[in-house]
């Protein structure tokens, strides 16, 4: 394929104050080691809301927003290739790992660009132009081939949310031996349920939103419980009084995190995935005396994202099943308004919609 690439394109920035700012800018050109993508799907992430959409809350760190085109969950088609790119050609379908690191530190060498501490680290949609535009330049070493079975919308789900959920489950070595509690059933929580089940585990989802509880039932959670004051007691009943082998907090709330520690069984694993917030607990009864392992987990690596793509293709799972709302690029403002209600599944910008 060789399509005519326009000189100008539309894109979206997030100036703060719960606003979306449409912009017209030049279509970028790929440099050495880069590809130009025609964007096909770009989903919205909770971190977009927390750190950028309402207010630019991180002025200096990795969540710093540098007035670039927003969106860090890109999936698209290669339409131009820069020099020194061998693994991608025009027409290839790709999902993009949404951070580029320095390439030489310990974490970058492991493929965990997310953990890079060097000044060269730049994330799409945060410090470099991202997915909420008609075109995007991506470094080829952050691109992953998308199999025919997986749609562009699936790719956007993988780019951040499903990758983050998968890494958390890897941290706890989830398998068919486990019952996995997922606390908080936003998009990452829904992804964790789907992937835990794909890995063979029995799944229990907990949330306070009836809409999100119903979605968990729809995607096949084995049990869904309301996050009320009796939730730990009800979980104990489900597990013969022992608790769950793995508890994953995706809520980011102090109550949700504490309940994961309460609900985990002796020698269990607890994973904190949800961002922000705090938690206070007594280590002796909740951690030490239960011999728990408590993991922090943040996004994933490029190689693990490639393994996730292979898993989803092999198991024939469409991550896009958790999308509840779709909008064209020109309605990105409406997409953020709906997403900010906290009552949705995943909200996706589908660039192929009019």
DOKOLPA-78510 format. One line per 10 residues: number of its first residue (from 1); their letters; for each residue x, y, z of C-alpha. Coordinates in steps of 0.001 Angstrom, whole numbers, m for minus. Each point is the difference from the previous one (the first is absolute). Layout:
NUM = a = X:Y:Z ~ ...
***
This chain:
1 = xxxxxxxxxx = 0:0:0 ~ 1071:3547:m509 ~ m2635:2513:938 ~ 223:3727:m466 ~ 961:1553:3304 ~ m1413:3496:567 ~ 2094:2934:1169 ~ m2285:901:2925 ~ m1952:m2001:2565 ~ m2382:413:2916
11 = xxxxxxxxxx = 1052:m814:3548 ~ m1152:448:3576 ~ 1752:1554:3002 ~ m1045:113:3661 ~ 481:3503:1416 ~ m1469:m886:3415 ~ m3254:1217:1510 ~ m1925:m2982:m1422 ~ 450:1277:m3548 ~ 1136:m1471:m3303
21 = xxxxxxxxxx = 1753:2324:m2438 ~ m167:m889:m3727 ~ 3097:1027:m1971 ~ 1131:m96:m3607 ~ 3656:m822:m533 ~ 2469:m1404:m2506 ~ m15:m3716:m645 ~ 3321:m1177:1488 ~ 2653:m1797:m2014 ~ 1703:m3147:1324
31 = xxxxxxxxxx = 3716:287:693 ~ 2561:m2811:202 ~ m1363:m2935:1962 ~ m3550:1365:m153 ~ m3274:m686:m1795 ~ m2979:2221:m782 ~ m3305:m1490:1076 ~ m3435:846:m1279 ~ m1911:m217:3249 ~ m2866:m2480:71
41 = xxxxxxxxxx = m923:m198:3691 ~ 1050:1827:3150 ~ m1625:m627:3362 ~ m198:2209:3071 ~ 1773:m903:3240 ~ m832:828:3600 ~ 3426:1613:334 ~ m1026:2486:m2714 ~ m2815:1105:2278 ~ 1989:m8:3234
51 = xxxxxxxxxx = 3136:1732:m1201 ~ m943:2123:m3038 ~ m3681:481:m872 ~ m1170:1603:3235 ~ 3292:1554:1027 ~ 3654:m430:m925 ~ 896:m1527:3352 ~ 3542:m1186:m725 ~ 2210:2904:m1061 ~ 3382:m1739:43
61 = xxxxxxxxxx = m257:m3813:62 ~ m820:m2810:m2396 ~ m3645:1095:m93 ~ 989:3519:m1079 ~ m2063:1291:m2919 ~ 1916:2167:m2480 ~ m2863:1461:m2057 ~ 282:m2729:m2621 ~ m2716:m1858:m1887 ~ m1567:m2206:2644
71 = xxxxxxxxxx = m746:m3720:47 ~ 2294:m2836:1035 ~ m1946:m3048:m1184 ~ 766:m81:m3746 ~ m767:m2561:m2652 ~ 369:682:m3689 ~ 1390:m882:m3414 ~ 3463:756:m1295 ~ m196:2443:m2942 ~ 3639:1133:m208
81 = xxxxxxxxxx = 3297:m1440:1206 ~ 3149:1887:984 ~ 3568:m1113:m592 ~ 1441:m2950:1945 ~ m3374:m1712:540 ~ 40:m3651:m993 ~ m2852:m1621:1939 ~ m2875:2150:m1267 ~ m1275:949:m3437 ~ m2852:2047:m1418
91 = xxxxxxxxxx = m3327:m1697:698 ~ 1041:m1718:3239 ~ m2485:157:2860 ~ 1530:863:3375 ~ m621:740:3638 ~ 2402:2434:1663 ~ 1655:m412:3400 ~ m604:3494:1259 ~ 3367:1038:1451 ~ 3457:346:m1511
101 = xxxxxxxxxx = 2952:m76:2374 ~ 3649:912:m334 ~ 833:m3465:m1314 ~ 3150:m511:2070 ~ m993:m192:3704 ~ m660:m3289:1796 ~ m3788:320:m269 ~ 56:872:m3698 ~ 2251:m2982:m703 ~ m2696:m2147:1638
111 = xxxxxxxxxx = m2664:1618:m2190 ~ m1613:1834:2919 ~ 175:3442:m1607 ~ m2679:1087:2480 ~ 2615:m186:2780 ~ 2652:2053:m1782 ~ 1264:2819:2236 ~ 2106:1783:m2613 ~ m932:3400:m1480 ~ m401:m1565:m3458
121 = xxxxxxxxxx = m3109:m1902:1165 ~ m3094:1259:m1796 ~ m3481:m1480:m50 ~ m2421:344:m2888 ~ m2788:2392:957 ~ 1977:1381:2940 ~ 3345:1355:m1187 ~ m267:m830:m3717 ~ m2916:115:m2412 ~ m2427:m2852:539
131 = xxxxxxxxxx = m2961:m1890:m1368 ~ m2803:2569:m84 ~ 823:1215:m3491 ~ m376:m1259:m3542 ~ 3682:m1002:m199 ~ 2744:m754:2502 ~ 3725:m650:m257 ~ 1139:m2992:2064 ~ 3409:m1498:649 ~ 112:m3403:m1661
141 = xxxxxxxxxx = 1346:m1662:3158 ~ m3197:993:1820 ~ m2246:m1564:m2676 ~ m1406:m3524:193 ~ m1568:m1831:m2933 ~ m3755:m505:359 ~ m1193:m3466:m1140 ~ m2907:m189:m2450 ~ m2389:m1234:2700 ~ 466:3096:2161
151 = xxxxxxxxxx = m1684:3214:m1100 ~ 1421:3505:274 ~ m2324:567:2953 ~ 1500:m3117:1613 ~ 3424:1522:m572 ~ m967:3213:1773 ~ m1203:m2039:2994 ~ 3337:m1839:116 ~ 2139:3154:m249 ~ m458:884:3660
161 = xxxxxxxxxx = m2916:m1526:1935 ~ 313:m3669:m936 ~ 3789:193:148 ~ m198:1459:3500 ~ m2445:m2658:1163 ~ 2083:m2793:m1525 ~ 3172:1174:1739 ~ m1801:8:3353 ~ m1116:m3591:m522 ~ 3526:m999:m1015
171 = xxxxxxxxxx = 1301:1511:3239 ~ m2250:m2358:1948 ~ 706:m3001:m2264 ~ m3717:m514:m595 ~ m968:m3459:m1248 ~ m2815:m2520:102 ~ 886:m670:3630 ~ m1311:3391:1049 ~ m3122:1844:934 ~ 582:3607:m990
181 = xxxxxxxxxx = m1833:2887:1610 ~ m85:3210:m2053 ~ m948:3039:2074 ~ m1272:2876:m2143 ~ m1558:m791:m3367 ~ 961:2938:m2139 ~ 1678:m804:m3322 ~ 3214:m1372:1566 ~ m2026:m2088:2441 ~ m2102:m1409:m2846
191 = xxxxxxxxxx = 3200:m827:m1868 ~ 1391:m1743:3090 ~ m3123:m2175:244 ~ 176:m992:m3674 ~ 3707:m808:130 ~ m109:m1844:3336 ~ m2698:m2225:m1464 ~ 2080:m509:m3154 ~ 2868:m1149:2238 ~ m2305:m2586:1569
201 = xxxxxxxxxx = m948:1679:3279 ~ m3390:249:1661 ~ m962:3668:148 ~ m1858:2192:2493 ~ m769:3625:m878 ~ m946:2729:2480 ~ m1266:3534:m606 ~ m2477:2541:1342 ~ m1362:871:m3463 ~ m2882:m2154:m1200
211 = xxxxxxxxxx = 904:795:m3629 ~ 3520:m1301:461 ~ m1171:m3025:1958 ~ m2358:m870:m2853 ~ 2846:333:m2500 ~ 2087:m2409:2076 ~ m2826:m2522:m189 ~ m222:518:m3758 ~ 3706:m679:m566 ~ m221:m3224:2009
221 = xxxxxxxxxx = 1165:654:3574 ~ m754:m3068:2104 ~ m1316:2102:2891 ~ m844:3686:324 ~ m506:1613:3399 ~ m1052:3504:1027 ~ 2752:1919:1784 ~ m1934:574:3195 ~ 979:m564:3633 ~ m703:m3742:m232
231 = xxxxxxxxxx = 2143:m659:m3074 ~ 2919:m1617:1875 ~ m2383:m2218:1952 ~ m1740:m1019:m3220 ~ 3341:m788:m1636 ~ 966:m2189:2927 ~ m3230:m1945:m469 ~ 863:m525:m3664 ~ 3441:m1342:887 ~ m855:m2280:2915
241 = xxxxxxxxxx = 1285:2545:2496 ~ 3542:m9:m1426 ~ 62:3035:m2277 ~ 1300:405:m3537 ~ 3402:m990:m1314 ~ 381:3298:m1860 ~ m1629:3382:666 ~ 507:2794:m2531 ~ m965:3545:899 ~ m976:2098:m3009
251 = xxxxxxxxxx = m2016:2520:1998 ~ 2848:2149:1288 ~ m2106:556:3130 ~ 1127:m499:3577 ~ m3055:m2177:720 ~ 550:m2160:m3080 ~ 3673:m531:778 ~ m726:m859:3625 ~ m2692:m2481:m988 ~ 2399:m1749:m2369
261 = xxxxxxxxxx = 2364:m586:2930 ~ m2901:m1222:2130 ~ m1327:m2349:m2690 ~ 3334:m1597:m935 ~ 609:m3453:1434 ~ 3062:m1155:1881 ~ 3095:135:m2277 ~ m2040:1901:m2588 ~ 1038:2722:m2425 ~ m1386:3539:m41
271 = xxxxxxxxxx = 624:2338:m2929 ~ m572:3752:111 ~ m764:1247:m3536 ~ m2315:2956:605 ~ 1724:3378:m129 ~ m5:2818:2580 ~ m1691:m9:3404 ~ 1434:m1346:3239 ~ m414:m2984:2298 ~ 666:m550:3694
281 = xxxxxxxxxx = 75:m3471:1532 ~ 1437:m1961:2877 ~ 2851:m2087:m1443 ~ 1:m2686:2696 ~ m3499:m1495:m383 ~ m518:838:m3677 ~ 3407:m599:m1570 ~ 2559:m1621:2297 ~ m2154:m2569:1781 ~ m1642:m1048:m3270
291 = xxxxxxxxxx = 3372:m285:m1768 ~ m1350:2056:m2886 ~ 2016:1300:m2920 ~ m973:3562:m924 ~ 902:1132:m3536 ~ m42:3396:m1605 ~ m440:m151:m3761 ~ 142:2755:m2622 ~ m773:m549:m3687 ~ 2052:m2766:m1696
301 = xxxxxxxxxx = 2992:m576:m2276 ~ 125:m117:m3782 ~ 787:m3729:28 ~ m2828:m792:2413 ~ m2379:2027:m2161 ~ 1071:m2119:m2968 ~ m761:m3124:2051 ~ m3389:1459:887 ~ m793:555:m3680 ~ 911:m3643:m668
311 = xxxxxxxxxx = m2162:m1190:2919 ~ m3044:1949:m1153 ~ 435:m1242:m3566 ~ 407:m3610:1135 ~ m2957:120:2387 ~ m2090:1981:m2521 ~ m858:2746:2476 ~ m1044:3465:m1148 ~ 992:2629:2596 ~ m2407:2394:m1723
321 = xxxxxxxxxx = m2872:m1815:1700 ~ 405:2417:2913 ~ m654:3068:m2190 ~ m3335:1559:887 ~ 263:3290:m1892 ~ 1534:916:m3360 ~ 509:3452:m1478 ~ 1630:1461:m3124 ~ 3081:2155:486 ~ m1966:3228:m430
331 = xxxxxxxxxx = m2146:m929:3030 ~ 2906:m594:2388 ~ m1486:2618:2341 ~ m3191:m2047:343 ~ 2046:m3157:523 ~ 1815:1537:2967 ~ m3252:1327:1485 ~ m1536:m3477:m72 ~ 3167:m1683:1285 ~ 232:2469:2901
341 = xxxxxxxxxx = m3341:m1240:1387 ~ 1771:m3138:1285 ~ m2895:m2150:m1173 ~ 1436:m1288:m3267 ~ 2101:m2850:m1169 ~ 2710:1026:m2435 ~ m619:3080:m2121 ~ 1630:m126:m3422 ~ 697:2514:m2739 ~ m568:m1939:m3207
351 = xxxx = 1724:1938:m2757 ~ m1966:m1852:m2656 ~ m3314:1437:1218 ~ m1294:3101:m1785
***
